[in-house]
């Protein structure tokens, strides 16, 4: 396996997706709490709006679960690919890790 394939499997976008999923869970929980808090408010229009919001939340939750599972699958695949690469090419892995360490050290040293 090449490093090109490895880097394609682990990207900053995966980390961003994980944060987005977490943030979305918080928003959904807050929206559900808001709906429960306004349950006593009267009016047919309010009840209809609540029903639409609840339906949208259920759809969003289902999509969020799917996205979370897809992210988990990608993360496991990336970890497995990394593990295999390190076992097949231990010295190259050490060199890559050292190079990354030097770059990070230089970037930190500039601050």
N, C-alpha and C positions, 0 to 999 in steps of 0.2 A: 504494500500500500504506500502511496506517495504522500508527501506532506501537503501537496495540493488538495488531494481528496480529504485529508484530515482537517485542514483549515476550512474547507467548505462545509463540513459537518458541525463545527463549533464556531459560531459567530456571535458578535456582540448583539445581533438581532435576537438570538435565543434568550439572552439575558434580559433584553428589553421586553420580550414577550412574557417572560416570567413575571416581571414587575407589572406589566400591563394586566395580566391575569389577576395578580394580587390586588391591584388598585380597583379593578372591575368588581371583584368580590366585595370589596368594602362599599362601593357605590350601590351594588345590588342590596346588600344588607341594610344600608341607610334608607334606600327607597322602600324596602319592605317595612321598615320601622315607621316611616312616614305614612305609608298606607294604613298601617294598623292604628296609628295615632289619629288619623282623620276618618276612621271607620264610622264614628258617631256623627259626622257631619251629614246633614240632610240633603235631600234633593236627588231627583232622578239623574240629572246631568252629572252630579258628583259620583254617583254609584256607577254610571256608565264609564266615566273617566277612570275610576279606580279599576274597573274590570279590564279596560284596555291596557292600563299600566301593568296590572298583574299578568296579563297575557304576554305582554312584551318582556316582562322580567323573566317569565318562565322560558320563553324562547331564548333570551340572552343567556340564561343559566345553562341551558342545554348546549348552546354554542360554546360557552366558556368551558364546560366540561370536556367537550370534544377537543378544543384547542389545548387544554391542559394535558390531555392524554397524548395528543400528537407531540407536544413539547417533551413529555416524558419519554416517549419512544425515541425521539431524535437525540435526547440527552444520553439515554442508555446506549444507543448506537455509536455516538461519538466517544463515549467512555470505552466501549469495547474496542473500537478502532484504534484509539490511543494506546490501550493496553497491548493490543496485538503489535502495533508499530514499535513500541518500546521493547517488546520481547524479541522482535525480529531484528531491530537495528539499535542495540543498546548504546553504542558509541556515538552514533549520529544523534540520538536523543539527548545524550549528555552534552554534545556540542551545541545543539539547539537551545537547550536549557541554559547553558553558559552564555550564549549570545543574547538571549532574552534578558538574563540577569545583568549583563553589561549595559544593554540599552536602558533598562529600567534604572540602573544605577546612575547612568549619565543624565537621564531625565530628572531624577530626584536631585542630583548634584547641582543642576542648573538653577534650582529654586533657591 
